[in-house]
Each structure stands twice: as C-alpha cells, then as structure tokens.
Amino acid sequence: MTARLTHECLFTDNVQKLANFYAMALDVPVPSDNTVYVQFNLDGGAYLSIYHIDEQNSLAPNSAALRHNRSTILEFHVDDVDKEYERLTEVGVDWVKHPTTQEWGNRSIYFRDPDGNLVNFYSRISE
C-alpha cells in the first residue's frame, strides 16, 4: 500500500473566524464565506479544511471536541521564516516560539491559531 496524506481538517465553532485567520496567515484569499465548511487548496495537492464541529458531530456523534488538542502541529514550508515572522507579528499572532534555527537545518516559528491549534512555519536553511 502507498499512502499519501492529502488533507487536514480542523473542527471549530466559528468557521469564518478560523478561515479568516488562515487566509491571513497563509497570505491567500478566503475560499468562500461558508459558515459550515471552507477548504484551502494548498501547493503540492494538499488541502486544509475548516468544518463546523456541530456538523461533524451530527455525522459521527461525539467524534470531535474543541480546544483539547495538544498533540499535533500543522507545518507549512515557507520561503522566508523571518519575513513571515515580521508580517505575522504586525497582526498580533499568539507566538509559541520565535524564529529559531533547529540543529537539523530548519528555521521555524510556532504560533497558535484562534482555536489553540499549534502551527509551524519553517524554511530549510541547510541541505
């Protein structure tokens, strides 16, 4: 079997607020003004979707709970971490880790979205 991760879905009780945050963070337009489901088409064929938790739990009762996740991170490769840090600082992002160069050659920043999900923007600085 060959498996390829293609999609990450975040559950929220405010789809537009979270969609607006990711549109700002990813520097892309909000794909729609839907209050139930929004999908971002990202480079490389991946998707980030935002889905209203009530809809998820109506399909699969008690399958999701808000703001309890402390065991995963959304990671996005960006061209220039320091430039993104400056841009996101201007809009008041909730920083977890300021620009740091990791021993394995990534330079990264960690921040939280409005629902508390951990996000990493990183760039490779060494091959």
Buried (B, 14 or more C-beta within 10 A) or exposed (E): EEEEEEEBEBBBEBBBEBBBBBBBBBEEEBBEEBEEBBBBEBEEEBEBBBBBBEEBBEEEEEEBEEEEBEEEEBBBBBEEBEEBBEBBEEEEBEBEEEBEEEEEEBBBBBBEBBBEBBBBBBBEEEE
